[in-house]
Amino acid sequence: MESNVIGRVKNTHLPKSHSLLPLFEAIINSIDAIEERFADPRQGRIDIYISRLPSLLSSDELPPDQRSKDPISGFRITDNGIGFTEKNFRAFNEADSLNKASKGGKGVGRFIWLKAFSSVRIQSTFEDDASYYTRSFTFSLKIPDGIGNHTKESVSNNQPIETIVELEGFLPGYESTSPKSASTIAQRIVEHCLSYFLLGNMPEIYLNDSDEEQIDLWEVYGNLVEDKRREEFEIDGRRFELIHFQLQAYGDIRHHICFCANKRVVRTEMLNSRDIPNLPATITDNENTFVYAGYLLSDYLDENVNQYRTDFDLAQEDELPYKKLSYQDIFSETIKFSTNFLEPFTEVIRERKNQQITQYVYEQAPQYRHIIKNHPERLDEIPADLSESKLDSQLYEINRDIEQELRTNGQKLISAEVNPQDEKTTQEYFALFNRWWEEYNEIGKANLAKYILHRRIILELLEKALNIQDTGKYSKEEVIHRIIFPLRETSDDLLYEQHNLWVLDEKLAYHHYLASDIPLRKQDILISDSTLRPDVLVFYNNSFAVVDDEAPYNSGIVIFEFKRPMRDDYEGQENPITQVYNYITEIGLGKTRTKDGRLINVSQRTPFYCYIVCDITPTLKRQAENYGLKLTPDNLGYIGFNPNLGAYVEIIGFEKLLIDAKRRNRILFDKLNLTSQ
């Protein structure tokens, strides 16, 4: 060969995802050879044989479908085209032959063979000057000039004209990414050569995987294609033709658009709902399930395909060539026509999907109502048939984008210079501002709705935790504790949204310092040696409400103690009233300090508010009465005051806790129609 074959193959690009491209190139060569010999391509015939590595198992041990899963070692392609005449053999030897330039051939297809296969053996019987010959040779990188073992012999004129191309030694990097089953390979061949089938230029063609299996690719084409429609359009004066196909959905075929050059598929773009709104994985129409395939043809694409036919030499969107169309320009315009073609199918899906989204938003996620009202077009970004969790994630992303856009637009409006003397400009400005403010207000309402929904869910979760569990036991104390405030955390560690103190008392949100399940000696705000560990300890700093500015905690210290639901063994030190009194004593013995480290004694006038949250069981009733606590008017708890400690003590039953929390929030739930959900 008149070229540095090793260098050419090394510089030839073949992605692993294009592992079957060498086979496609050989088939295209066969089609060209038949076209050169016959006026009617249907007089020609191509047979493709899959060669597989022998299985290590005996035939009796092989599963029925094992044959289609054995590794592929190569392919044999036979055709009855014109063959390797002197002219064609010289062209094969010429590195960048122009022999097929009129058909879009770049003269480099055979180098792609050696990217994926270790060698190629060729035998061709042909007619030249009324005489018949058989030529055979090997094409391999192991041969210095690429071609070796070349022979040419005269044969009798009754020999059939036939060319055999054997692609041998499928290299592991490509074999591993290649489809294994004959049916999938047949489908890939039909897809790649679809324009030949479409235009009636494909000869008879068969794929053979064993003595028992032969696939007629014309039948595959007929089964694959349900419907087709052609459309023509222009982009900057360049003409394009888009052919729409409905392909039977089987195997791993997906929606796609193929960009073709010279009757060959060069680049395939897989499509999803981001490209075409509301496009499902497959489309069902009259009980038939199909996927969409668009094939784009154009002289402009023919002129701009690269020499390896793996891509187009087109400008990218951010490049500035003269007036050359970018690939993005062509893709974007093509997508518009594909979208219109599929609209009868996607519209049904859009309506069903929007009903699902609307129902979800109004019943479970009211914080997203403003999206449905102000940005219904953004719903097209959401794929159909999502689970609720994935749907919520999609809505969250859209909501975040809208909030960012509103903030940006708000800054622009604020910084805009408006001449108050110019009535028209002023009116336009306020019209823009009013539209912006209305939507910004909707976002605020949405965030409030989200928080209200969060409260409803927390109360449901708490109610479930208080009931007997599937194990036949009640939840542990720490389960209830965690719902209200995380264990072993302080208010300095958490955001407001990360705790649910409002379940106990709305005022608890406005504290100075809170510690949850942390020993007194480990709390930054206290100096103490005590290992006692209150469930929740709250310091208030409402100095504006007291006269003595040196005692910032005069407004109160709050202690919460939680107990396991239905616990009934409150004796001795397990008595929760005794526990909270012990906490008060230890806190009184210690000292507190401000965040800047200044020490402060807890004043004798500092009130303690102690809340014991539990079920009112018989032993607890007895302890409450022993300590002189009184039954509350609603009979759901006990309350009392210890003058020696300056402590108010209230025992709150879980039932009362839930009832009170629901009552406080009912008006909020009613406004969002959440009460009955």
Buried (B, 14 or more C-beta within 10 A) or exposed (E): BEBBBBEBBEEBEBEEEBBBBBBBBBBBBBBBBBBBBBEEBEEBBBBBBBBBEEBEEEEEEBEEEEBBEBBBBBBBBBBBBBBBBEEBBEBBBBBEBEBBEEBBBBBBBBBBBBBBBBBBBBBBBBBBEEEBBBBBBBBBBEBEEBBBEBEBEEEEEEBEBBBBBBBBBBEEEBBEBBBBBBBBBBBBBBBBBBBBBBEEBBBBBBBBBEEEEEBEBBEBBEEBBBEEEEBEEEBEEBEBBBBBBBBBBBEEBBBBBBBBBBBBBBBBBEBEBEBBBBBBBBBEEEEEBBBBBBBBBBEBBBEBBBBBBBBBEBBEEEEEEEEBBBBEBBBEBBBEBBBEBBBEBBEBBBEEBBEBBBEBBBEBBBBBBBBBEBBEEBBBBBBBEBEEEEBBEBBBEBBEEBBEEBEEBBEEBEEEEEEEEEEEBEEEBEEBBEEBBEBBEBBEEBBBBBEBBEBBEBBEEBEEBBEEEEEEEBBBBEBBBBBBBBEEBBBEEBEEEEBBBBBBBEEBEEBBBBBBBBBBBEBEBBEBEBEBBBBBBBBBBBBEEBEEEEBBBBBBBBBBBBBBBBBEEBEEEEBBBBBBBBBBEBBBEBBBBEEEEEEBEBBEEBBBBBBBBBBBBEBBBEBBEEBEBEBBEEEBBBBBBBEEBBBBBBBBBBBBBBEBBBEBBEEBBEEBEBBEE
